[in-house]
């Protein structure tokens, strides 16, 4: 009997080399496979660099990127349903109804999200996973609502907003727990934010492509993304669930409130403690938070006001879609640049940074209102995005510098809730404005002016003093 010929591939005895067709197929498979695996390895290398992989920060960056991609998918679907599918006058009414049914209740719910999550310090991974799962299920509800136009769209959209902001509050509280050695909080937050921005930039055109197939497809994409985010949440280190060494922030601006709180606590005077409410983290933090709230309010205002203004009165020589795209890209580029600059500055003189960037935005807003045009609108969008990113990182730096470590996590969560409320308020003002470019940008300048004039003196004072002395924690 003749010996059986081996067909195994190798270099030893009894083996044969694969044929040209098989070698070609393998080479083609590797070529098609490499863009996916190579990109994944590159992303993992970038997010896990400088100790971020060992501390768990890299996984949080990836989770935040998933969060941003899912949110933009839902945004594309809702914008197409509520905003682009009807004439401008009807769209304003539908968006106003959308704000009334979703944003107004959210404004009431947002202030309690932070304090509520403060009571669940041992379940932060579960809270983030729950926020992801809730949005995944609500995306399926929305997929039916956008196809039929049913009223389910509004409560489902409200649920998405609440879940998204709950994730944001918990994420702000988690970052300090995942800092690698010799890693500043500003640098960590800038990496997390930049990861979300890059994911949004990739997911937005993908969502638009799915929208072209059908109005439900971006929501199906969001479902898949959020389900993956749910599982990714549990991959975070267990230490994010630990509340060891933490206490609740009293966000107060002077020593007197701490002494009042100490006396009330010693006397078990719960009524006085309740009256103290959210107080003291130091004057620099409170002034910086007010300035950031003004910029976040400006962001909400510009999103809604310019969306309707440019739809009705596009930039010179451009269509409405292109006009909106120009402003959106400018704001996104400014935000990314502000995040990168914030990481480069490494929290040097945060009070001066906030005062400067808000002053620049105020000047650009005034100039854009006086000389209303395409260039001015694009510049205002870019400057607003840049200032919002850089001032938020400076606020993070002040919290890290002036707030004791025991209450720092709580301070981050509560400050983020306040900023979300400011954004909602600005959006409500923007939707109520008449479609007059100069008038609208004058109001925008007024919003920034109020925030800047009310905080500039306090910020400059704390900057000259080199920051307040560390407040004693009771």
C-alpha positions, 0 to 999 in steps of 0.5 A: 500500500502506498503511503498516505501523503500528508497535506499539513503545512509546515517545514518538517518531513512529510509536509508540503507547502501550500499552493499559490491560491492558498497563500494568496487567500491567506495574504488577503485575509491578513490584509483585510483583518489588519485594519480592524486588529491594527486599529484596535491595538493602536487604540488600546495602546493609546488609551492604556499609555503612561500607566492608564492601563494598570490603574484602570483609567484606560478602560474608563476612556474606552467606556466613555468613547462607547458612551459618546458614540451611543449618545450621538446615534440617538441624537442623529435619530431624534434630530432627524425626527423632531427637527429636520423632517418638518418645516421650520415653524412646525419644527420650532413648535415640536422642539419646544414641545420636546423641551417642555416634556423632556428638558423641563422635568429633567431640570427638576431631576438633574439636581437630585441625581448627584446627591442620590448617587452619593448614597450609592458609592459602593455600586458605581460600576453597577450604576454606570452599567445600569445607565447603559442598559437603560439607554439600550432599552430606551433606544428600542422604544425610540425605534418604534416611536420614530417610525410611528410618531407616537407620544412614546418618543417624549418620555423615552427621550427624557429617560435617555437624558436622565440616564446619560446625565446619571452616567456623567455624574458617576463618571466624574466621581470615578475618575479620581479613583483611577489616577495612575501614579504622577497623573494629574486629574486634569490630564486624566479628565482631558484624556477621557474627554478627548476619547469621547470627542473622537468617538463622537466624530467617528460615530456621527457620520456613521449615524448619518449613514444609518439614518439614510437607510431608515430612521430606526437604524441609528437607534438599533446601532445605539442599542448595540453600542450601549449593550457593549458599554454595559458589559464594559462597565463591569470591566472597571477595577473594583476599587471604583466601588469603594468609598473608603476615605470619602465623605460628602462635599459641603461645597461652602465658600468660607470657614464659617460654614464649616464651623456651623456644620461642626456645631450642628453635627456636635449638637445633632441639629439636623435642621441647621445642617439641612439649612447649610445645604451644599456649601464650601469647597473654597471661593476659587472653586465656587467662582470657577463653577459659576464661570463654567455654568455661564459657558455651559449655558452659552453652549445650550443657547447656541445649539438651539438658537443657531440650529433654527437660525441657520436652517431659516437663514443659512450662511452666505452661499451655503445650504442649511445643512452645510451651514449647520455642519460648519458651525458644528465642526468648528465647535467640535474642533475648538472643544478638541483643541481646548482639551489638548491645550488643557492637558499641555498646560497641566493646570498652571494658573487655572483662575487666570485661564478661566478669566482669560478664556471667558473674556475672549469668548465675550469679546468674540460674541460681541464682535459677532453680534455687531458684525453678524456673518458666516465668519463670526458665527463659525469663530464664536462656535469654535471659541465657545467650544475651546473655552468650555473645554479649557475652563472645565479642565481648569475647574477640575484642577481647582477642585483637585487643588482646593478640595480635600481628597475625602470630599473630592469625589462628591464635589465632582459629581455635584458640580457636573449636575449644576453644569447640566442644569445650566445647559438646559436653561441656555437651551430653553432661552435659545428656543424662545428667541426670535430668529434674528442673528444680531439680537441672538448673539447679543443675548449670547454675549450677555450670558457670558458677560454676567458669568464673567463680571460676577466671577472675575474679581474673585478668581483674580483675588484667589490667583494673587493669593496663590489659592486658599489654604486647604479647608479642614474637613469636619 
